[in-house]
Amino acid sequence: MAATGIETGSRIRSRSFSGRFSLAWVGLLPFALFIFIFLLYPAASIVTQSLRDEQQHLTLRNLANLNDPFIRSSYLYTIRLSAITALAGGVLGCLMVYAVTTGRLPQPVRSTLLSFSGVASNFAGIPLAFAFIATLGNLGLVNTLLANFGLSLRGLGFSLYSFLGLALTYVYFQIPLMILVMAPTFDGLRREWNEAAESLGATTWQYWRHIGIPVLLPSVLGGMVLLFGNAFGAHATAFALTGGGGGTKVVTILIGSQLSGDAQINPGRGNAMAVGMIVVMVLTIVPYVLLQRLAERWTKR
C-alpha cells in the first residue's frame, strides 16, 4: 500500500511538472530569439535614439517635431494611400476568390490564380516599379501605343508618378495578398449551410446576406487591415517609382532621407518618425487580432 501511494504521488508530481513545462516550448526558442533580434531590439533602439539629440543628450524635441505640418501631412498621405489600396485590393481580391471558390470556374483557373497570387504578392520593390514604368511610364508601352493615335496618358489626366499611379502600383500586390488570405476562409464556408438555406426557400442573395457575409465579414475586415499595414510599411516600391525625390510624401521615404540623405540628415527626427510608424502599426495589429478571433469562432465549430 505504501509503495502504491509513493507511485501515485510520483505520477501526480510528474503530471504536474509536465503541465508546467513541456519540451514543445523548446521549439519556440528559435522563434523567440528571432523576434528579439529582428523586432524587439530594433524597436527599442529606435525609441531610444528618438529621445536623443545630436550630442546624445536626452530630449523630447524629436517627438515634438512629429506635429510639424509637413510630417503630419506625410502621415496622412501615407495613411490615405494605404487605406485606399487596402479597400480596393480587399474588394477586388474577395470578388476573385468568390469566383474561383464557388465552383463556377474550372479547377485549373483556381490553381492558376492561387499560384499567380503567391508570386505576385511578393513581386514588389524595384522590379515592380520598373515593370510599371516600362508599361505606364512616360516612355512606356501604353504611351507608345497611344502616341500612334495622338494620345498620351498624361493628356488623359493620368501620371504614374502621382498619387493615383502610386496607388495603382500598390494595388497590384495588394490583390494577390488578399486572395491568399481569403481563399481558406471562403473554402471554410460549409456547404450544408447553403443547402439548409435553399431547403428553407432562401435565395442566393438571402443566403449571402444573412449567412455568408456575416460569417466572412470579420475575416474580410481583418484581411483589409492586414493590407493596410502591408501598404503603410512599403518602401522600396515607392522609392524606386519616384526616385526618392520630393514628388511623394510617403513616410518611409522621408525616414530614409532623414537617416541617410545627402542633406539635412537628422537621425533623431528619422527615428521619431519611425516611432510614429510603430504606433500606427500597433494600432493596426490590435484590430486585426480581434477580428481574427471573431473569425475563428466559425472555423472551430
PEHU-V532495 format. One record per helix or strand of 3 or more residues. SS is the DSSP state (H for helix, E for strand). FROM is the first residue (numbers start at 1). LEN is the number of residues. If there is no record, write none. Layout:
<<SS,FROM,LEN> <SS,FROM,LEN>>
This chain:
<<H,2,19> <H,23,28> <H,61,7> <H,69,33> <H,107,14> <H,126,11> <H,141,7> <H,163,25> <H,191,9> <H,204,29> <H,236,7> <H,251,10> <H,267,33>>
